[in-house]
Amino acid sequence: MTVTSRWISIPADGGNFEGYLALPKAGTGPAVIIIQEIFGVNAHIRSVADQYAADGYVALAPDIFWRTQPRVELGYAGADYETALDIYKKTDPALAAADIGAAAKVLRALPEVTGKVAAIGFCFGGRLAYLSAAQGSIDLGVAYYGGGIQAQLEEAAKITVPMQFHYAGLDAHIPVSVADDVRQRFPGRSDVEVFTYPDADHGFNCTDRASYNQHAAALAHGRTLTFLGTHL
């Protein structure tokens, strides 16, 4: 399936920033915001946007680190990892979540977008998908190993849109017990799903990381597509 892509400008509080936009072969469809890890809108995140565009969605990966280092692209080890941590520490999660809202606003105005807007985030991006859902700026959220959600569980009470969570059983950063803590925050919500992957580690969806787990990634992707198809 042919996917076309381009970078677009996104107006936000404090200036404009950019996002990588991938369009499906049909040219139109519902939208998904692909929210980066702490490594920028790098080749992997662009490939995830392309993947969802191939699935028929208009996919936008906004540059969340634009206030500190615009269009940064980092790898997953060594000096790049240290740089990523440094930029992350300088990033205000509330401002970043507001930027997701700005990206959603831009998507809703695009002629290519014919339906609702979801957000799918990874690691720090998973936390931002969760916070964006709490802010009401998106129609559906998916959080892959969302770092920091466990410290902001009170935000769950604000979430009225469908939400899906993916946690790795071997994750040293996020105890798998967090999955149960999250479940307990959404009693009686059939539109909230929480999945765990016992044999997977943090970052299992990323093909460029040593922790990539093909089975968990494929299972999670299928569940995400089913969730999008059901609620979006």
Buried (B, 14 or more C-beta within 10 A) or exposed (E): EEBEBEEBEBEBEEEEBBBBBBBBEEEBBBBBBBBBBBBBBBEBBBBBBBBBBBBBBBBBBBBBBBBBBEEBBBBBEEEBBEBBEEBBEEBEBEEBBBBBBBBBBBBEEBEBBEBBBBBBBBBBBBBBBBBBBBBEBBBBBBBBBBBBBBEBBEBBEEBEBBBBBBBBBBBEEBEBEBBEBBBEBBEEBEBBBBBBBEEBBBBBBBEBBEBBBEEBBEBBBEBBBEBBEEBB
